[in-house]
Amino acid sequence: MVPNFENFWSECPWEDDLKYAKDVCNQVDVPLEVVHLTDEYWNNVVKDQTYFLSHLSQSQLKQLLFPLGCIPKDEVRKLATKFDLPNKDRKDSQGICFLGKIRFSEFVARHIGEREGVILEAETGDFLGKHRGFWFYTIGQRQGLRLPGGPWYVVEKDVKNNVVFVSRNYFSFDKRRRVFRVGSFKWLSGLPPGQTTQLQCKVRHGPGFYDCSLQMEVEADGQCHSAVVRISEDDQGLAAGQFAAFYEGRTCIGSGVILEFWDDQSFPVCTKALEIARMEDKSKIGNPVKIKVKPDNPQEVCDSAELASKTSQGNKKLKSCWH
């Protein structure tokens, strides 16, 4: 047996991981082979854990090998303690560890780029400010908008026109987030489940499951390219572009991508906002409106463009201090 240490990301603090791997191999007297997979990672992004594995095909899954088998994490910890392995007390990794020390937004900006767009209030169509590109935001997101008088939440995105719609009333429409559409299916058996099959659904990484129904939509060509999913409870964080994984009992049977276009129960974006979003020359919109802050805030109005400018300048000063 030759254990492999795989280095996927050049900026990940892999030296610590390698040290632990060497210590463990020395203790159990087996050789260690270091395999650098940075280039392979770029060409075929690795996503482990069950929720992400749900979109793989059988041809991909049959080549996978799980060294720990079905042993859960707490049992692995116990075994590491039993055999007194050097990494028995090491803390679990948190967040997106392969990025190293850079922030996720910086990673996206570096490899996808930025394209300035406008932020519109969903209910009024008011121009509130600008953003760096719709791909930086997900439905339900609150952080990173840099708008006063909030909290503001991303409620919809116009991908074609690079427009982000926001609202302060996101949680007023929680009951509207029980139904969504999915497409781009990958069924592990090659066939979709029967219409009467009792299913569970997971819409993000984590322990939470919903009971759900899946109504396949038959297109003109006789194929099922999308489906309507109804989950048993309201969910505040459904986001287009993310995966919905489906389970029958404890068995994952496949997944689909939550579509960008919601059903008729999506957050209501007013006609004015939609018309502004379709304008080719966004410079005709004018300047951002002065946003009225909440009543409990002593400051009555604040220019969102000015605030964003000051925040940006402040961030630059902080970064200059760090470097």
DAJORA-V91876 format. One record per backbone hydrogen bond with DSSP energy under -1.0 kcal/mol. NH is the residue of the N-H (numbers start at 1). CO is the residue of the C=O. E is the energy in kcal/mol with one decimal. If there is no record, write none. Layout:
<<NH	CO	E> <NH	CO	E>>
This chain:
<<5	33	-2.3> <7	35	-2.0> <12	9	-1.7> <14	12	-3.0> <18	14	-2.8> <19	15	-2.2> <20	16	-2.0> <21	17	-2.4> <22	18	-2.6> <23	19	-2.4> <24	20	-2.5> <25	21	-2.3> <26	22	-2.7> <27	23	-2.0> <28	24	-2.0> <30	25	-2.2> <33	3	-2.5> <35	5	-3.0> <37	7	-2.2> <41	37	-2.5> <42	38	-1.7> <43	39	-1.6> <44	40	-2.6> <53	49	-1.9> <54	50	-1.0> <55	52	-1.1> <56	53	-1.9> <61	57	-2.7> <62	58	-2.3> <63	60	-1.2> <64	61	-1.8> <69	66	-2.0> <71	68	-2.0> <76	72	-1.9> <77	73	-2.2> <78	74	-1.8> <79	75	-2.4> <80	76	-2.5> <81	77	-2.1> <82	78	-2.6> <83	79	-2.4> <85	80	-2.7> <88	85	-1.8> <90	87	-1.2> <97	95	-1.2> <99	96	-1.6> <100	97	-1.5> <107	103	-2.1> <108	104	-2.5> <109	105	-2.3> <110	106	-2.2> <111	107	-1.8> <112	108	-2.8> <113	108	-1.1> <115	132	-3.1> <117	131	-1.8> <119	129	-2.9> <120	164	-2.3> <121	126	-2.3> <122	166	-2.9> <125	121	-2.8> <128	119	-2.6> <129	119	-1.1> <131	117	-2.3> <136	133	-2.0> <137	134	-1.9> <140	154	-3.4> <141	138	-2.2> <153	167	-2.2> <154	141	-2.3> <155	165	-2.5> <156	165	-1.4> <158	163	-3.0> <163	158	-2.0> <164	118	-2.1> <165	156	-2.6> <166	120	-2.6> <167	153	-1.9> <172	169	-1.5> <173	170	-1.4> <176	173	-1.5> <177	174	-1.8> <180	229	-2.0> <182	227	-2.3> <183	257	-2.1> <186	255	-2.3> <188	253	-2.0> <190	187	-1.3> <197	194	-1.5> <199	212	-1.0> <200	247	-2.5> <201	210	-3.0> <202	245	-2.5> <210	201	-2.3> <212	199	-2.2> <213	230	-2.0> <215	228	-2.7> <217	226	-2.8> <219	223	-3.2> <222	219	-2.0> <227	182	-2.0> <228	215	-2.5> <229	180	-3.4> <230	213	-2.0> <231	178	-2.4> <232	211	-2.0> <235	177	-1.2> <241	258	-3.4> <242	239	-1.6> <244	256	-2.8> <245	202	-2.7> <246	254	-3.0> <247	200	-2.8> <248	251	-3.0> <251	248	-1.6> <253	246	-2.3> <254	246	-1.1> <255	186	-1.6> <256	244	-1.9> <257	183	-3.3> <258	242	-3.3> <259	181	-2.3> <266	263	-1.5> <270	122	-2.9> <274	270	-1.9> <275	271	-2.5> <276	272	-2.3> <277	273	-2.1> <278	274	-1.2> <279	276	-1.4> <284	281	-1.4> <285	282	-1.7> <289	127	-2.7> <291	302	-1.6> <293	300	-1.4> <297	294	-2.1> <302	291	-1.0> <307	303	-2.3> <308	304	-2.6> <309	305	-2.1> <310	306	-2.5> <311	307	-2.8> <312	308	-2.5> <313	309	-2.4> <314	310	-2.5> <315	311	-2.3> <316	312	-2.1> <317	313	-2.1> <318	314	-2.1> <319	315	-2.5> <320	316	-2.2> <321	317	-1.6> <322	318	-2.0> <323	319	-1.9>>
